[in-house]
C-alpha cells in the first residue's frame, strides 16, 4: 500500500506531502536514538514528537511517512522542513496504540 492510500483509508490529516511511497512496515517510538537504530526503511513512523529533529531522523531512516498521534500537529520548523525535504507528515487524533492498530488493519503490516 502507498502512503496516499493509507491517508484515504485511515482518514489521517495531511500536513505535508512527499513521494507516494510503498509502506513496508511500521514503527512506534519517541526516542530518536532508538528510531535511528531500529526503525526499518519504508516504515510508517508513529510518534508524538513534533519538532524539527523528527524531519532529520525521518530522512535518515528513509521512512515512508510520519504520523503524529494524539492530535499533535507539527511545529513551524518541522512543517517547513517537512515541505522542504518532501516528507509525508500526517496526523491522527488517536493515541499511538490505536493509531498503530489502524495502520496495521489498513496496510496489513
KEKE-3310 file (N, C-alpha, C; in steps of 0.2 Angstrom, whole numbers, plus 5000, padded with zeros to 4 digits):
npx = (5004:5002:5007:4998:4986:4985:4982:4969:4961:4963:4960:4968:4975:4983:4998:5010:5016:5024:5034:5025:5026:5028:5022:5031:5032:5029:5033:5034:5038:5047:5060:5073:5086:5083:5074:5083:5092:5084:5072:5064:5067:5056:5045:5030:5031:5026:5023:5024:5031:5035:5045:5058:5068:5063:5060:5074:5078:5068:5072:5084:5082:5074:5060:5043:5033:5028:5018:5010:5003:4989:4983:4993:5001:5013:5026:5031:5045:5046:5036:5040:5052:5048:5041:5051:5060:5052:5044:5031:5020:5009:4993:4985:4971:4970:4978:4995:4994:4981:4982:4992:4985:4976:4984:4990:4978:4974:4985:4990:5002)
npy = (4994:5011:5028:5038:5030:5025:5037:5040:5029:5028:5040:5050:5066:5077:5085:5089:5084:5070:5060:5047:5034:5016:5007:4997:4993:4996:5007:5012:5025:5037:5040:5046:5041:5027:5026:5029:5018:5007:5008:5002:5004:5012:5013:5016:5029:5031:5043:5056:5066:5083:5091:5099:5090:5078:5078:5077:5064:5056:5058:5052:5038:5035:5034:5030:5038:5050:5049:5059:5057:5058:5070:5079:5092:5097:5108:5124:5125:5110:5108:5117:5111:5098:5101:5106:5095:5085:5076:5065:5071:5066:5066:5060:5058:5049:5039:5032:5018:5015:5021:5014:5001:5005:5007:4995:4987:4994:4994:4981:4978)
npz = (5000:4996:5003:5000:4999:5012:5019:5013:5017:5031:5035:5040:5044:5033:5034:5027:5011:5002:4991:4984:4992:4994:5008:5020:5033:5050:5064:5081:5091:5102:5106:5099:5096:5097:5086:5075:5076:5075:5068:5053:5035:5024:5032:5042:5053:5069:5081:5095:5095:5089:5084:5074:5074:5071:5057:5052:5057:5051:5038:5038:5042:5031:5031:5026:5029:5042:5056:5067:5082:5094:5091:5089:5081:5068:5074:5068:5063:5060:5051:5040:5037:5033:5022:5014:5013:5007:5014:5020:5032:5043:5052:5067:5078:5088:5101:5101:5102:5097:5084:5079:5078:5068:5057:5055:5052:5040:5032:5033:5039)
capx = (5000:5006:5005:4991:4981:4984:4978:4962:4958:4963:4957:4973:4976:4990:5001:5015:5016:5031:5034:5020:5030:5025:5023:5033:5031:5028:5037:5032:5043:5049:5067:5076:5091:5080:5072:5088:5095:5079:5066:5066:5066:5049:5040:5026:5034:5021:5026:5020:5036:5033:5050:5062:5073:5059:5062:5080:5078:5064:5076:5090:5080:5071:5053:5038:5029:5027:5011:5009:4997:4986:4981:4999:5002:5020:5028:5033:5051:5045:5032:5044:5057:5045:5039:5057:5063:5047:5041:5024:5019:5002:4991:4980:4969:4970:4984:4999:4992:4975:4984:4995:4980:4973:4989:4990:4972:4973:4991:4992:5009)
capy = (5000:5018:5032:5041:5025:5025:5043:5039:5023:5029:5047:5054:5073:5078:5092:5089:5078:5068:5055:5042:5028:5010:5006:4990:4991:5002:5008:5017:5027:5044:5041:5047:5036:5021:5026:5029:5012:5001:5008:4999:5008:5012:5012:5022:5030:5034:5047:5062:5072:5087:5096:5099:5084:5072:5078:5074:5057:5053:5057:5047:5031:5034:5031:5031:5044:5051:5050:5062:5054:5061:5077:5083:5095:5099:5115:5128:5122:5104:5109:5119:5106:5093:5103:5106:5088:5081:5071:5065:5071:5065:5067:5056:5060:5043:5038:5028:5011:5015:5023:5008:4996:5007:5006:4988:4985:4996:4992:4974:4977)
capz = (5000:4996:5008:4999:5000:5019:5020:5011:5020:5038:5037:5043:5042:5029:5035:5021:5006:4999:4986:4986:4993:4997:5015:5021:5040:5055:5070:5086:5096:5103:5107:5092:5095:5095:5079:5071:5076:5075:5063:5046:5029:5021:5038:5045:5060:5074:5086:5097:5094:5084:5082:5068:5074:5068:5050:5051:5058:5046:5032:5040:5042:5025:5032:5020:5032:5049:5059:5073:5085:5099:5089:5089:5075:5068:5075:5062:5059:5057:5045:5035:5035:5030:5015:5010:5011:5003:5019:5022:5039:5044:5059:5069:5084:5092:5104:5097:5101:5092:5078:5076:5076:5062:5052:5054:5049:5033:5027:5033:5041)
cpx = (5004:5003:4999:4985:4979:4980:4971:4958:4958:4960:4962:4973:4983:4992:5006:5015:5023:5029:5029:5023:5026:5027:5025:5032:5029:5033:5035:5037:5044:5056:5071:5082:5089:5077:5077:5091:5090:5074:5068:5064:5059:5044:5036:5028:5028:5024:5022:5025:5035:5038:5054:5066:5069:5060:5069:5081:5074:5068:5082:5088:5076:5064:5049:5034:5029:5020:5012:5003:4995:4984:4986:4999:5010:5021:5030:5039:5050:5041:5036:5049:5054:5043:5046:5060:5058:5045:5034:5024:5011:5000:4985:4978:4969:4977:4988:4997:4986:4977:4988:4991:4977:4978:4990:4984:4972:4979:4992:4999:5009)
cpy = (5006:5022:5036:5037:5025:5031:5042:5035:5025:5035:5051:5061:5073:5085:5093:5083:5077:5064:5049:5035:5022:5009:4998:4988:4997:5002:5013:5019:5035:5045:5041:5042:5029:5021:5025:5022:5006:5002:5006:5005:5007:5011:5018:5023:5034:5037:5053:5067:5076:5093:5095:5092:5078:5072:5075:5067:5053:5053:5052:5040:5030:5031:5033:5037:5044:5052:5053:5060:5059:5068:5081:5086:5097:5106:5118:5125:5115:5104:5111:5114:5100:5094:5103:5100:5083:5075:5071:5066:5071:5066:5063:5058:5055:5043:5033:5021:5011:5016:5017:5002:4998:5006:4999:4985:4987:4994:4984:4973:4977)
cpz = (5000:5002:5007:5000:5008:5021:5019:5016:5028:5040:5041:5040:5038:5031:5029:5017:5003:4993:4989:4986:4995:5004:5016:5028:5044:5061:5074:5090:5096:5104:5101:5091:5094:5088:5074:5070:5075:5069:5056:5041:5027:5026:5039:5052:5064:5080:5089:5097:5088:5083:5076:5068:5071:5060:5048:5052:5053:5039:5032:5039:5035:5026:5026:5023:5039:5051:5066:5076:5091:5098:5089:5082:5074:5070:5068:5059:5056:5051:5039:5032:5031:5023:5011:5008:5008:5008:5019:5029:5040:5051:5061:5076:5090:5095:5100:5096:5096:5085:5075:5074:5069:5056:5050:5050:5041:5029:5028:5035:5049)
residu = (UNK:UNK:UNK:UNK:UNK:UNK:UNK:UNK:UNK:UNK:UNK:UNK:UNK:UNK:UNK:UNK:UNK:UNK:UNK:UNK:UNK:UNK:UNK:UNK:UNK:UNK:UNK:UNK:UNK:UNK:UNK:UNK:UNK:UNK:UNK:UNK:UNK:UNK:UNK:UNK:UNK:UNK:UNK:UNK:UNK:UNK:UNK:UNK:UNK:UNK:UNK:UNK:UNK:UNK:UNK:UNK:UNK:UNK:UNK:UNK:UNK:UNK:UNK:UNK:UNK:UNK:UNK:UNK:UNK:UNK:UNK:UNK:UNK:UNK:UNK:UNK:UNK:UNK:UNK:UNK:UNK:UNK:UNK:UNK:UNK:UNK:UNK:UNK:UNK:UNK:UNK:UNK:UNK:UNK:UNK:UNK:UNK:UNK:UNK:UNK:UNK:UNK:UNK:UNK:UNK:UNK:UNK:UNK:UNK)
# end
